[in-house]
Amino acid sequence: MTRYSMDFYDEHPKTCARTDFWGQVRRTVNGRPVDEQQIEMIVDAVCHGLELNPRDRLLDLCCGNGALTTRFLSRCAGGLGVDRSPALISVAHEFFQRDPHETYHLDDVLDFAGSMTAPAAFDKAVCYGSFQYLPADKAGALLATLRRRFGQVQRLYLGNLPDRELLGEFYRERDYEPGIEDDPGSAIGIWRTRDELTELAALSGWEVEFRKMPEPFYAAHYRYEAILCPR
Ligand SMILES: C[S@@+](CC[C@H](N)C(=O)[O-])C[C@H]1O[C@@H](n2cnc3c(N)ncnc32)[C@H](O)[C@@H]1O
């Protein structure tokens, strides 16, 4: 199995050019960065899903190098990205940080959510292409901590989640290793059904609405989007 150690997103970006923003977060198809239309599809889906408006302050959990975050923040009043990869946060600081509208912070998302001193500063939150890499207990703890401490957050967008119901189809022509779907350290992370995500979210008082990306989106055939609101 291709194992991605917890350091993958610190080591891999160092093998990419400093401005290869999509390569650094593996937003690639056949090894090439996805095109601008694909990126705009993501930004539109997240901004619509969050009902992001010019007064909102946004928290981006697992923001990577900030290349998506900066586009979300350009559509609202600003906010903060958090990621635990020093390599990716250093790119965010160099290319995207614009105090005080747009800031990037190096931390584990659960540690951050549990200790951040001004959680009421955020109206919306997003975790794009990353929730599946959190170990299951940490994913549950993050949802619970957000619900408990971030009382102002009206919408939380979990994007690009691998759909367990489509696992068989995805691996029909690929090598499948039993158990890979439950491994947060695998290339794709943990695959969940909609029911599993609904149950996980309900444990901490969130309800979930599901969406699919438009057909031309490169990952639409095996992933879904989830929008969580306080119950
Ligand atoms: C595929 S990248 C996505 C980055 C960004 N959201 C994007 O879509 O471009 C996954 C990110 O999750 C981050 N990550 C994984 N576990 C984390 C954790 N426990 N705390 C903070 N960041 C984490 C990694 O460092 C990496 O930047």
The ligand as an SDF file (V2000), in Angstrom:
LIG
                    3D

 27 29  0  0  0  0  0  0  0  0999 V2000
   -4.8380   17.5020    0.5550 C   0  0  0  0  0  0  0  0  0  0  0  0
   -4.2220   18.7450    1.6090 S   0  0  0  0  0  0  0  0  0  0  0  0
   -5.5220   19.9570    1.4000 C   0  0  0  0  0  0  0  0  0  0  0  0
   -5.0840   21.3590    1.7290 C   0  0  0  0  0  0  0  0  0  0  0  0
   -6.1150   22.4490    1.3880 C   0  0  0  0  0  0  0  0  0  0  0  0
   -7.3050   22.3480    2.2070 N   0  0  0  0  0  0  0  0  0  0  0  0
   -6.4900   22.3930   -0.0690 C   0  0  0  0  0  0  0  0  0  0  0  0
   -7.5570   21.8430   -0.3700 O   0  0  0  0  0  0  0  0  0  0  0  0
   -5.7220   22.8540   -0.9000 O   0  0  0  0  0  0  0  0  0  0  0  0
   -4.5130   18.0780    3.2390 C   0  0  0  0  0  0  0  0  0  0  0  0
   -4.0200   18.9990    4.3440 C   0  0  0  0  0  0  0  0  0  0  0  0
   -4.4550   18.5480    5.6200 O   0  0  0  0  0  0  0  0  0  0  0  0
   -3.4600   18.9180    6.5540 C   0  0  0  0  0  0  0  0  0  0  0  0
   -3.6890   18.2000    7.8090 N   0  0  0  0  0  0  0  0  0  0  0  0
   -3.8820   16.8660    7.9490 C   0  0  0  0  0  0  0  0  0  0  0  0
   -4.0760   16.5850    9.2540 N   0  0  0  0  0  0  0  0  0  0  0  0
   -4.0190   17.7640    9.9350 C   0  0  0  0  0  0  0  0  0  0  0  0
   -4.1720   18.1240   11.3010 C   0  0  0  0  0  0  0  0  0  0  0  0
   -4.4150   17.2050   12.2450 N   0  0  0  0  0  0  0  0  0  0  0  0
   -4.0480   19.4220   11.6550 N   0  0  0  0  0  0  0  0  0  0  0  0
   -3.7870   20.3640   10.7020 C   0  0  0  0  0  0  0  0  0  0  0  0
   -3.6310   20.0810    9.3840 N   0  0  0  0  0  0  0  0  0  0  0  0
   -3.7640   18.7980    9.0090 C   0  0  0  0  0  0  0  0  0  0  0  0
   -2.1730   18.5750    5.8340 C   0  0  0  0  0  0  0  0  0  0  0  0
   -1.0450   19.2000    6.4150 O   0  0  0  0  0  0  0  0  0  0  0  0
   -2.5010   19.0900    4.4210 C   0  0  0  0  0  0  0  0  0  0  0  0
   -2.1270   20.4160    4.2620 O   0  0  0  0  0  0  0  0  0  0  0  0
  1  2  1  0
  2  3  1  0
  2 10  1  0
  3  4  1  0
  4  5  1  0
  5  6  1  0
  5  7  1  0
  7  8  2  0
  7  9  1  0
 10 11  1  0
 11 12  1  0
 11 26  1  0
 12 13  1  0
 13 14  1  0
 13 24  1  0
 14 15  1  0
 14 23  1  0
 15 16  2  0
 16 17  1  0
 17 18  1  0
 17 23  2  0
 18 19  1  0
 18 20  2  0
 20 21  1  0
 21 22  2  0
 22 23  1  0
 24 25  1  0
 24 26  1  0
 26 27  1  0
M  CHG  2   2   1   9  -1
M  END
$$$$
